[in-house]
Amino acid sequence: MKRANHLAEWLFRFASSQRNIDRVAMWLGGTVSLVAAAPAIVILVMLIIR
């Protein structure tokens, strides 16, 4: 199978390692948690002040 370019080849090698996939999942999960926690805290503070 011929790959389109070097990026596709690199992504294929990167995705072949379960450790790399786990690391990406942890980073994305942590980022989503932080992004979701910020508005939740703001809303909570607004409700307490009100």
C-alpha positions as CSV (number, residue, x, y, z in Angstrom):
1,M,0.0,0.0,0.0
2,K,1.5,3.3,-1.1
3,R,1.0,6.2,1.4
4,A,0.2,9.7,0.2
5,N,2.9,11.6,2.0
6,H,5.3,11.7,4.9
7,L,2.7,13.0,7.3
8,A,0.4,10.0,6.6
9,E,3.3,7.6,7.1
10,W,4.3,9.3,10.4
11,L,0.7,9.2,11.7
12,F,0.4,5.5,10.8
13,R,3.6,4.8,12.8
14,F,2.4,7.0,15.7
15,A,-1.0,5.3,15.8
16,S,0.6,1.8,15.8
17,S,1.8,2.3,19.4
18,Q,-0.8,1.9,22.1
19,R,1.3,3.9,24.5
20,N,1.1,6.9,22.1
21,I,-2.7,6.5,21.8
22,D,-3.0,6.4,25.6
23,R,-0.9,9.5,25.9
24,V,-3.0,11.5,23.4
25,A,-6.2,10.3,25.1
26,M,-4.9,11.5,28.5
27,W,-3.9,14.9,27.1
28,L,-7.2,15.4,25.3
29,G,-9.2,14.2,28.3
30,G,-7.4,16.6,30.7
31,T,-7.8,19.5,28.3
32,V,-11.6,18.8,27.9
33,S,-11.9,18.6,31.7
34,L,-10.2,21.9,32.2
35,V,-12.2,23.6,29.5
36,A,-15.4,22.3,31.0
37,A,-14.5,23.1,34.6
38,A,-13.8,26.8,33.9
39,P,-17.4,27.8,32.9
40,A,-18.8,25.5,35.6
41,I,-16.9,27.4,38.2
42,V,-17.9,30.8,36.8
43,I,-21.6,29.8,36.8
44,L,-21.3,28.4,40.3
45,V,-19.8,31.7,41.5
46,M,-22.5,33.7,39.7
47,L,-25.2,31.6,41.4
48,I,-23.6,32.0,44.8
49,I,-23.3,35.8,44.4
50,R,-26.8,36.1,43.2
